[in-house]
Amino acid sequence: MGHAGAAAAAVRYLRSAPAPGPVEALPRPELRCVRADERAPVDQTEFRRVLGNFATGVTVVTAPAAEGDSTPAGFACQSFSSLSLDPPLICFMVGRTSTSWPRIARAGVFCVNVLGAGQGELCRAFAVSGADKFAGVRYDAAPVSGAPRLAGAAAWIDCAIHAVHTGGDHLIVVGRVNALGTGESPVGPLLFHQGRFAQLDG
């Protein structure tokens, strides 16, 4: 599936009426920047190693259960950023093979939970595929979307899906912010750097 096909599939997810039953993940893309007889310009392992020097925050993106789903959806996400002040937009990136993304797309809304220092185990739980990610997790409903708002998060951003763009083997999801806030008590952020969790020095 090319870029146009992936974008069309994403639009179909957003526009189609929710249907019962499992939702198929977008197929793994077959993207090449070089021909089979050429050398790749950048080694993937080296790409990960070098980019790992950029410290990021850690979030969990959640969505309420759409029709046909018995539980909410959620996944751990490092690729998150603010995007626009007017209108208020944020974005996150998700792999095109993600099984959580189709469920979030069907819901049409989501909440970005910015994890605080000490929530590394919570992040790991949401990074596992196929498990009941919400088992034993405390949360309430975000005020507009109803998406799970995780207890203890440093901040939360309640959004509706605004646009979806292709970006290689990922999708770039733009959300329009409808509500947002911080946790009940101030807490430092959970960071990810060079393959491990970190936190700011006091």
TIPALUM-22425 format. One line per 10 residues: number of its first residue (from 1); their letters; for each residue x, y, z of C-alpha. Coordinates in nm, 3 decimals. Example, Ala and Ser with C-alpha at 12.3 -4.5 7.8 and 13.67 -1.06 7.14 Angstrom:
2
1> as> 1.230,-0.450,0.780 | 1.367,-0.106,0.714
This chain:
202
1> mghagaaaaa> 0.000,0.000,0.000 | 0.143,0.337,-0.102 | 0.110,0.672,0.072 | -0.215,0.752,-0.110 | -0.363,0.416,-0.019 | -0.270,0.455,0.348 | -0.423,0.802,0.359 | -0.740,0.674,0.194 | -0.760,0.392,0.448 | -0.722,0.639,0.734
11> vrylrsapap> -1.001,0.856,0.593 | -1.226,0.551,0.564 | -1.163,0.472,0.932 | -1.265,0.824,1.026 | -1.573,0.848,0.805 | -1.719,0.499,0.824 | -1.988,0.414,1.074 | -1.858,0.200,1.362 | -1.911,-0.168,1.302 | -1.894,-0.460,1.547
21> gpvealprpe> -1.609,-0.705,1.537 | -1.232,-0.669,1.525 | -1.072,-0.392,1.324 | -0.784,-0.489,1.099 | -0.462,-0.293,1.143 | -0.326,-0.108,0.844 | -0.094,-0.341,0.650 | 0.279,-0.306,0.694 | 0.400,-0.061,0.431 | 0.644,-0.162,0.163
31> lrcvradera> 0.840,0.159,0.131 | 1.185,0.185,-0.023 | 1.409,0.485,-0.067 | 1.662,0.283,-0.270 | 1.644,0.001,-0.525 | 1.721,-0.357,-0.426 | 2.069,-0.331,-0.580 | 2.155,-0.008,-0.395 | 2.291,0.045,-0.048 | 2.054,0.207,0.202
41> pvdqtefrrv> 2.176,0.561,0.287 | 2.127,0.513,0.663 | 2.153,0.196,0.870 | 1.838,0.149,1.079 | 2.030,0.052,1.393 | 2.248,0.360,1.362 | 1.938,0.572,1.298 | 1.785,0.454,1.626 | 2.112,0.499,1.817 | 2.167,0.857,1.705
51> lgnfatgvtv> 1.805,0.968,1.740 | 1.800,0.812,2.087 | 2.013,1.103,2.203 | 1.708,1.327,2.171 | 1.531,1.306,2.507 | 1.152,1.296,2.485 | 0.859,1.303,2.718 | 0.641,0.993,2.745 | 0.265,0.983,2.690 | -0.016,0.732,2.679
61> vtapaaegds> -0.279,0.801,2.413 | -0.620,0.665,2.510 | -0.965,0.650,2.350 | -1.306,0.542,2.476 | -1.443,0.208,2.362 | -1.604,0.252,2.021 | -1.914,0.058,1.922 | -1.817,-0.306,1.892 | -1.524,-0.274,2.135 | -1.555,-0.398,2.493
71> tpagfacqsf> -1.267,-0.197,2.640 | -1.101,0.141,2.583 | -0.796,0.164,2.360 | -0.453,0.296,2.450 | -0.085,0.281,2.368 | 0.243,0.429,2.490 | 0.369,0.709,2.266 | 0.693,0.908,2.268 | 0.627,1.082,1.936 | 0.404,1.361,2.062
81> sslsldppli> 0.426,1.736,2.012 | 0.230,2.058,2.034 | 0.159,2.188,1.684 | -0.053,2.505,1.670 | -0.183,2.769,1.907 | -0.460,2.903,1.681 | -0.639,2.672,1.638 | -0.509,2.464,1.930 | -0.362,2.152,1.770 | -0.131,1.874,1.885
91> cfmvgrtsts> 0.005,1.574,1.698 | 0.135,1.226,1.764 | 0.286,0.959,1.544 | 0.172,0.596,1.542 | 0.305,0.296,1.350 | 0.090,0.190,1.057 | 0.088,-0.166,1.194 | -0.050,-0.058,1.533 | -0.355,-0.254,1.647 | -0.461,0.026,1.883
101> wpriaragvf> -0.473,0.299,1.618 | -0.774,0.162,1.422 | -0.976,0.156,1.744 | -0.875,0.514,1.826 | -0.959,0.618,1.469 | -1.305,0.462,1.498 | -1.368,0.647,1.823 | -1.267,0.974,1.653 | -1.147,1.121,1.982 | -0.859,1.062,2.221
111> cvnvlgagqg> -0.681,1.187,2.531 | -0.305,1.234,2.556 | -0.186,1.152,2.907 | 0.156,1.305,2.979 | 0.320,1.064,3.220 | 0.490,1.186,3.534 | 0.814,1.071,3.696 | 0.756,0.735,3.856 | 0.504,0.611,3.596 | 0.753,0.401,3.402
121> elcrafavsg> 0.571,0.076,3.484 | 0.245,0.225,3.361 | 0.418,0.313,3.035 | 0.549,-0.042,2.999 | 0.199,-0.181,3.053 | 0.064,0.028,2.766 | 0.356,-0.069,2.542 | 0.256,-0.437,2.545 | 0.047,-0.556,2.251 | -0.253,-0.780,2.305
131> adkfagvryd> -0.278,-0.746,2.684 | -0.558,-0.589,2.889 | -0.377,-0.258,2.927 | -0.636,-0.107,3.160 | -0.638,-0.389,3.417 | -0.577,-0.236,3.759 | -0.526,0.113,3.612 | -0.708,0.401,3.779 | -0.867,0.655,3.547 | -1.170,0.874,3.497
141> aapvsgaprl> -1.332,1.015,3.183 | -1.186,1.317,3.006 | -1.452,1.592,3.008 | -1.527,1.617,2.635 | -1.425,1.289,2.470 | -1.483,1.053,2.759 | -1.144,0.895,2.684 | -0.958,0.751,2.985 | -0.772,1.017,3.182 | -0.506,0.830,3.378
151> agaaawidca> -0.461,0.896,3.748 | -0.130,1.052,3.841 | -0.051,1.189,3.495 | 0.138,1.518,3.487 | -0.104,1.661,3.228 | -0.385,1.559,2.996 | -0.505,1.688,2.659 | -0.857,1.597,2.542 | -0.884,1.596,2.161 | -1.083,1.512,1.851
161> ihavhtggdh> -0.907,1.376,1.544 | -0.851,1.668,1.308 | -0.640,1.513,1.029 | -0.427,1.209,0.948 | -0.120,1.219,0.723 | 0.120,0.949,0.608 | 0.483,0.961,0.718 | 0.677,0.660,0.593 | 0.595,0.360,0.811 | 0.400,0.583,1.054
171> livvgrvnal> 0.086,0.795,1.047 | 0.089,1.155,1.169 | -0.229,1.217,1.366 | -0.333,1.577,1.426 | -0.574,1.641,1.712 | -0.783,1.948,1.784 | -0.770,2.029,2.155 | -1.107,2.061,2.326 | -0.994,2.061,2.689 | -0.672,2.019,2.884
181> gtgespvgpl> -0.527,2.042,3.230 | -0.258,1.933,3.472 | -0.257,1.676,3.750 | -0.390,1.745,4.096 | -0.040,1.784,4.241 | 0.270,1.911,4.059 | 0.490,1.629,3.932 | 0.797,1.622,3.712 | 0.785,1.453,3.371 | 0.885,1.099,3.281
191> lfhqgrfaql> 1.159,1.117,3.018 | 1.300,0.864,2.773 | 1.664,0.891,2.666 | 1.901,0.641,2.503 | 1.664,0.350,2.549 | 1.577,0.404,2.915 | 1.354,0.610,3.140 | 1.497,0.917,3.310 | 1.377,1.216,3.507 | 1.490,1.572,3.561
201> dg> 1.751,1.632,3.827 | 1.619,1.841,4.113
